[in-house]
Amino acid sequence: PAAGSRRTARAPAFLAEALQNLRALVPAEAAARPIRTEVEVVESRNPAKAICQAAARFGADFVCVGARGHATAHSVFSGAVTEKVIQQSPCPVFVAQPGSP
């Protein structure tokens, strides 16, 4: 496990299901094109740092994160994790809004 991570009895099954769900989001067209997609599930007490570290480790061209859709006047992006990823990412960040295609 990564530093600062924690495991529970249900973690392996939960992580396997999460990984399967994430892989299902990758369009089939990506395999037909020279598009390399990396999917990783990491347990961490500091998810923004873990996401940015994974992006650096993969040599990512960009990171895609989700927003909850609770935008306020102060922030177009929802959630502290998304904001920290935007601030700390070694590459551009795409924020997917709920319901976006």
C-alpha positions in Angstrom: 0.0 0.0 0.0 1.0 3.6 -0.6 2.2 5.7 2.3 -0.7 7.0 4.2 -3.0 4.4 2.8 -5.2 2.1 4.8 -6.7 -1.3 4.0 -9.9 -2.8 5.2 -11.3 -6.4 5.0 -13.5 -5.4 2.0 -10.8 -3.3 0.3 -9.5 -5.9 -2.3 -13.0 -6.6 -3.7 -13.9 -2.9 -3.6 -10.7 -1.9 -5.3 -11.2 -4.5 -8.0 -14.7 -3.4 -8.7 -13.6 0.3 -8.8 -10.9 -0.6 -11.3 -13.3 -2.5 -13.5 -15.8 0.4 -13.4 -13.0 2.9 -14.3 -11.8 0.7 -17.2 -15.4 0.6 -18.5 -15.4 4.4 -18.9 -12.6 4.2 -21.4 -14.2 4.4 -24.9 -13.7 1.5 -27.2 -12.4 3.9 -29.9 -9.4 4.5 -27.7 -8.1 1.0 -28.4 -8.5 1.5 -32.2 -6.4 4.6 -32.1 -2.9 5.2 -30.7 -4.3 6.4 -27.4 -2.7 4.9 -24.3 -5.0 5.0 -21.3 -3.8 4.2 -17.8 -6.3 3.5 -15.0 -5.2 3.1 -11.4 -7.1 2.9 -8.1 -5.1 4.1 -5.1 -6.2 4.3 -1.5 -4.7 7.4 0.2 -5.5 9.8 3.0 -4.2 12.5 0.5 -6.0 11.7 -2.8 -4.9 14.8 -4.6 -1.3 14.0 -3.9 -1.8 10.4 -4.9 -3.4 11.5 -8.2 -0.6 13.9 -9.0 2.0 11.3 -8.2 0.3 8.8 -10.4 0.2 11.3 -13.3 3.9 12.0 -12.9 4.7 8.2 -12.7 2.7 7.5 -15.9 4.1 10.6 -17.7 0.4 11.6 -18.3 -0.5 14.1 -20.9 -3.5 15.1 -18.8 -5.5 14.1 -15.8 -9.3 13.7 -15.8 -11.1 14.2 -12.5 -14.8 14.4 -11.7 -16.7 17.3 -10.1 -19.8 16.8 -8.0 -21.7 19.6 -9.5 -22.1 21.7 -6.4 -20.4 24.7 -7.8 -20.6 27.9 -5.9 -19.9 31.6 -6.8 -16.4 31.1 -5.3 -15.6 28.0 -7.3 -16.5 26.5 -10.6 -14.9 23.3 -9.5 -16.4 21.2 -6.8 -14.5 19.7 -4.0 -11.2 20.2 -2.3 -9.6 17.2 -4.0 -10.4 18.5 -7.5 -9.1 21.9 -6.6 -5.8 20.5 -5.2 -5.3 18.3 -8.3 -5.7 21.4 -10.5 -3.2 23.3 -8.4 -0.6 20.5 -8.0 -0.8 18.4 -11.2 2.3 18.1 -13.3 0.0 18.3 -16.4 -3.3 19.8 -17.5 -6.4 18.7 -15.7 -9.8 18.1 -17.4 -12.7 18.4 -15.0 -15.8 16.3 -16.0 -19.0 17.7 -14.8 -22.0 15.4 -13.9 -24.0 14.5 -16.9 -21.3 15.5 -19.4 -20.9 13.2 -22.4 
